[in-house]
Amino acid sequence: MSELDWPVSRGGTAVVTAGGQELTWKPGTGGGDQFPVASVTKLLTTLAALAAVEAGHLGLDDPASLAGLPVEGAREATGVTVRHLLAHASGLPAGLVDHPGGRLRPPGQRRIYSNHGFRALADAVADAVGTTFEGWLGSSVLGPLGLDATWLTDCNGVEGDPAAGAVSTLPDLARLARCLLDRGAPVVAEELFAEATSVQFPGLAGVVPGVGRFDPNDWGLGFELHDGKRPHWMGARRSPAAFGHFGASGCFVWVDPDAAVAAAAVTDRDVDDGWIMDVWPAWSDRLPAAG
C-alpha cells in the first residue's frame, strides 16, 4: 500500500469514485484517528441548512437575524437573507481568530468570507426547526450519512461552533464526499443541490483565505466553486463545476462532478505557512480529470 508523501506528521487522503474509494495514510495514522477539520465544518452546516430548506422549515430568501453577533451594526441590520449567509455575501466581517471584530457592510456587494455568517446561519436553522442546531445536524446530516465519528466542538470561544468546530475522521469525510458526489443524496434532493452548487450573487470579488483574491470569487450556497480561479487549491485540472471547501487545520473535501471523482484529506499541519499551495494542487492534478 502506498504512503502519503506530504510534509505532515499525521494525515491521510481519500479518493472517492463511483466504483469505490482509496485511502492513503501517513505512517502511524489510521481510520480511527480524529482531526479538527476547521472550516470543512461549513460543508456540514451547509447540508443541515439545505435539509431545513428541503423540509420546508426555512426559505433561502427568508430574512436572517444578526442580532446575536459581536459585530458593529449587526443588531440593527436588515436585508440579509439565508442565501446571503450561505454565499458569504451578507457583508459580515470574517470573524477569524486574528480578525475577530469588524463592521457590517451592505449585503450583496462583496464576497467576504465570514465565520460570523455561518454562526448566524446555524441560529436561523435552529429557530426554524425548533431544536438546537447540533440536534438538527445530527438528525438531518450526521445520522443519515453514518458520520458516527463526527461532532461539533467549541472553537474560538464559540460553543459547538458551526463555522469551524467539527472534529472528524478521514473515513467520515470520505462518506461526506460520497454524499456530495451523489448530488446531495440522501440529505438533499438533486434540484436544490444543483442550485447550491451554482454561482450565487455572480460577479462578486473577494478573498479565499490562505489562497488569494479573485475577481470574481464565485461561491454557491456554502460551497466554494472552482470555476476559473487560478492558481487554486483544488489544482488546475479540476473542471469549472468542481466545488468544495478546505479548513485552516490542513484538511479538505472537494468534488469534481464532471470527472466523477471526489477527494478528502486530513492532516495535523495548519495552513498558515502556505504549504498547501505547494502540495495540494499537484496532488489533485494527478487524479482523473474531465474530458
N, C-alpha and C positions, 0 to 999 in steps of 0.2 A: 504494500500500500504506500502511495506517495505521501510525502510530508510537506506541510505548508512551509514555504521558504520566506515568509515575511519577516521584517525586523521587529518581532514582538516576542515576548517571553511565553505567553499563552494565547491560544486562539485557534480558530478553525473557519473553514468555508464550506458552504453547501451550494451545489449546482442542481437546480430542480428543472426537470423536463417532464413531458407527458409520459415518458417511459420509466421514470423513477427519479432517484436523486443520488448524488455522490458527495460524501462528506470527506474532507481532508483536514488533518489536525496538525498542529504544532505538537511535538513530542511532550508528553506529560499532561495533555489536555484531552478531555473526553466529553461525551454527551451529557453527563450529569453535572458538568461544571456550569455555574451560573455567572452571568456577567451583567453589570449595569448597561443598559442599551441606550441611555440618554434620549436623544430626540427621535430615535426609532419608535419610542413610545407614541409619538404623534400618529403613526400608522394605526395603532390600536385604538386611540381616541377617535381618529377619523372613522374607522369602521363602526365604532359604537354610535357616533353621531349619525352616520348614514343609516344604521339599523333603526334608530329612532325616527328618522325621516321615512324610511320604508314602512314602518309600522303605523305611521300617521300621527305620531306624538308630536312631531316637530316639522316645521317647514323651513326650507333653505332660505327663504326670504322673510322669515319671521324676525322681528327686531330682537336684538340681544342687549342685555343689560351689562354695563361695565362697572357698575357702582362698587363692586367689591374689590376692585383692583387698586394697587398703590401707585396710581398714575395721575399726574396733574390733568384735570379736566374730565376724568373718566366718569365721575359721579353725575355730571350734568350732560353727558354725551347723548346725542340722538343720531339716528340714521345708520347705525351699524347693525348689520344683519348676521345671521348664522353663516351665510355664504361668505361674507367679508372675513369672518373669523377663520373659516376653513382655508381660505385662499390667501391668507396673510395680506389682506387688503383693507384691514379695519382702521389703519392709521395708528394703532397701538405701537409703542416702542418695543424693543426686542425683549427686555426682561431677562437678559443674560446675566451670568454671575458677575462679570466685570462691568456691566452696564445695567444695574437693577432698576433705575428710575426712568426718567424721561417724560416727555409730554405727548399728549394725544394730537395727532394730525387729522385732517378731514379724511373720511373713508373713500376708497376707490381711486386714490391719486398716485400712490406709490406702493411697491411691493416691499413691505417692511416685515421681515421675518420676526415673529413675535411669540415668545412663550406665554406672555400675558394673554394673548388672543386665545390660545388653546386652554388656558385655565378658565377664561370666561366661557368658552365653548362647553367645557365639561359642566360648568354651573348651569348653562342653558339646557343641556341634556338632562341633568338631574331634575331640574324644575319641571321639565316637560313630561318625564316618565314617572315622576312621583316617588323616586327612591334615590339612594346615593349613587353617585357616578360609578364608584367601584362595584356596587351591586349590579348595575346595568351592564357594565363592561364584562363582568363575569358571566351573566346570563345570556348576553347577546353576541359576545365575541369569544372570550376565552373558553367557555364551556363547549359551544358548537364546534370550535376548531381543535379541541383537545389540547389546549395550551396549559397543561397542568403545572408546569414549572415556571409560569409567568405571572407576575403580580406587580402592583404599584407600591412603591416605597416613598418615603419622604425625601425630598430633594430641594436644596436651596431654600430651606425653611418652609416649603410647601408640603402639607400633609398629603400623601398619596398623589404625588404630582402627575397630572395627566399630560403635561408637556414634556417631561424628561425623567420621570421617576421609575420606569419599568425595569425590572430585573427579569432576565430570561436565559434560555439555553439555545445553543445552535439548533438542535432538533426542533424546538418550538418555533424559532424564526424560520426554519425550513417549512414548517406547516403553515405559517403565516404567508410565506412566499407562494406556496401552493394555492392558497385561497385567492391571492391576488392574480396569479397566473390563470386561475379558473374564473376570472372576471367577477370576483367577489363572492362566489358560491362557497358555502351555503348561507352567508351572512346577509348579503345584499343582492338584489335582482340585477340582471345584466343591464337594463336600461338606466337605472340610477348609477351603476358603476361606470357606464360609458360617459355619463355626464361628469362624474367625479374625476375621470382621467382625461378630460378635455380642458382647454385653457379657460380660466375664469378671469374676467376683467382683463381682456387682451391689451397688450401694449405697455404694461406697467414695468418700469425699470426697477432694479433693486439688487441687493447683495445676497448671495448664498454664503453664509458664514463659513469661513475657512477655505473658500474656493475663489470667490471673486465677484465682481459686479457684472451684471448682464443687462442688456437693453435690447429686447425685452427679457425680463426674468419670469418666464412662464411658469405658472402653477395651476394645478387643478384644485379639487376640493380635498385638501390635505396632502396631496401627492405632488412632489416636485416633478416637473416634466422635463425630459431631456431636451426635446425639440432641437434647436440649432446651437445650443450652448457649447462653446469651445474655449479653452480646454475644460473638461468636465470630469467629475469623479467617477462617473459610470464608464468613461472611456469614449473613444472616437468611433467605435464600430456599433454602438447601440443605435437603434433606429430612433427617429424623432418621436415615435409613440412610446418609448421607454419611460418608465416612471418609478419613483421610489423615495427613499429617504435614508440619510445617514445620521449617525449620532456622534457627538463630540468625544465619547468614550472609545471610539475606534471601531464602530460596527456599522453595518448597513443591510438594507434589503432593497433590491431593485428587480424590476420585471421588464422584459422586452417582449411584448405580445407578438410583434412581427416576426421575431426569431423563435418564438415558443420556448423561451428559456427564462428562468429567474435565478437569482443568486442571493445569498445571505452570508454575512460574516460577523464574527465576534472576535475581539482582541482585548488585551489588557493595557493597551497603549493609547492614550488620548491623542487628539489630532492637532494639538496646539503648535507643534513644531513643523507642521506641513508635510509630514512623511507620506500621508495618504495619496497625495498627487504624484508622488514618485512610484507608488506601488499599485494602488487600486486600478487606475486606467489600464495599465499594461496587463494586469491580471485579467480584467474584464475583456480586453481586446482578444484574448486567446480563446474565448468562448464563442459558440456559434453565433453568427450574425444573419440578419435577413438578407435574402436575395444575393 
